[in-house]
């Protein structure tokens, strides 16, 4: 006898948990399954050598969207956003720049740049805020518009014209399709300042600063910062993931871990449930997938059960991961030249100029890695001593522009790249190597294998313009429902994309409930 | 890299039968079809037409696109490709199929041959390789273009069986419509299918291109006893309209070649609803076609007889004389055997129904002076001309 639910959510990552909880709170009997042994997906805490704790692949996160926090009572379950982090752009000669809420400062920063930065940042945050109707709602349909779609577009138009004002709107229209390199070059002189901002603009994408669309990805990042700057993601099991799991449990969601889904079951074009790889089946008229859309459609459903062109377009979704992760267990706190110990709790960035970032990207375009990659470094144990044995520390490094498909394969070259990254870090923290007790390096290929993210892409598909809004993940499945009746998507592959904000999960749940009400 | 190809020097390729066709062409009316040079007419259109209807006509079918589809997943692939339930198809049989894009609009139609359990041939008028490859994702199937590796002849008309038998192809008397037989003509291996595009008794012969000319010679060796005629595209156009067969790309725009919204057509809209099996399981376009079926039909490619004997060319269709324009004639012919103007017209329906009256506004020339006239039209759902002998097994002997 197979168990029957109102809805099954595949994947207990944060979006899957958000979606499950919304559905359960609306009275649905929900099963949430996950292949891993604990919920959290890429934000699930992981351990290195037994003693060193990491928050997961993610190490920092913006606060979860305020309405989701309120709706799901996340604070009641122990969630609190990490304290806002400053960003420190590291300089090989110790002339680091510090980006804080108040502005940017550092040795040798031209006065003009320091003065221009706050206004520049405010202007782009205004642009990002003007796009809120697009980011915050299900993407509007342009053909066969409904009243909600008209409302979204009307609010977008109002924001652009009236809230920004005429002059700012013209500026927005001028820069929106530009690349961040040109925009920053117009605005600032300091290479370090531009390098750090450009690195953030293209973070996690297969884009260099000169790639068209890199202004848009930056606006998306600024939009995500609206609810607060990124804070350290808790790695001790008491943070976002645990709060979401508790909220799900309290709402009555049945969570089943170690349950790898082999197939979404269908009959005559309608979803009937799921089958696990051990053959267990669960029935439901609604299946919501938090998996990468490519995996959902091509592996769990399978191209033969889809229309031919739709399946072909799914296979063409662009999204090869470009970020690798280095985890280090350290026997002590490393010293960074020119940086005070208290600054080690901040977010450290190695992106000394836009040309540096662009060059690092160039290698990845051709299936190579750069020995001088862009790095985002955190030392979570500075905030929470329990993450490492007494006196020890953990260092988490996101390494950009690491190709998923490396020429010659990863087998031979993986350790060489890890060594190169450590050597690169040693430019800034000379005695780092002597402190390393444990080391783990995850290439995009490893991330795919361990987390099921297709080609190791954190966002389940590039956040490029042609894969955004009403084209995310692709036309025909951009509003969380899909061509298969009863199958929905709720992951980062959906609008508005990646990041630990919970919006795709919430929007998908709304769509499920809306469709249920309509039928 | 040097590509040692010379084909680009010649605008149109010759088919393997060209050496025999060229001397027969008195009109030199040639045209292109899928990159091959093919004849519109050879001598007199009337001769070619009456050969199909009262004798035997032979037409070079080599330019027809032919795809060999094989592998363990071939059946499942084809089932997902076409809109028709093909579960009844067996080795040694042929079926007519239609395939659509995701929106349920017709890409093309064709004949599907099954040779063995996992071995099929799909014949289509237009190139289909890209769509077949797009559709192949997720299936264990091999798709090979064999257009140029298989020479083909259509042998059509009431005496076609007698001609083939006289030419030395034995074993056709019990071959039923839509059946395939592996036979020989002298020492030439010939695959024969009882298929065609004329509505008459007829066969299609499939051979190695190296055997093309010997086969032609064997057929035409009986010309002293039978009215055997080479036929071009113009006569084919007449007989296929008489038989009520549609031609994608001419009677309506095929989906993958359509740019403008609403210019493509669904199977229901071109009168192929009978070839759609919504209950057979998933196929490309199923969801769109189900939704379409639930609404009243908006238009239909309709067989009409146009009154009078003025030649019908391009013409608009009206609901009344001087009334609202509701459609247009897509193809038309004067039928010598029925003594009538036949046409296929794309007509808008009202609440799924044709209006009670249909009128065509015909523009025609009299001694180079343009004139126009109203002609009443009568819709029919049956083929205009389908002789009983086309299905007789064994066929009538002449």
Interface residues (C-beta under 8 A of the other chain):
Chain A: X266 X268 X269 X298 X302 X303 X304 X305 X306 X307 X308 X309 X310 X311 X312 X315 X476 X483
Chain B: X76 X77 X80 X81 X101 X102 X131 X134 X135 X137 X138 X139 X279 X281 X282 X284 X285 X286 X287
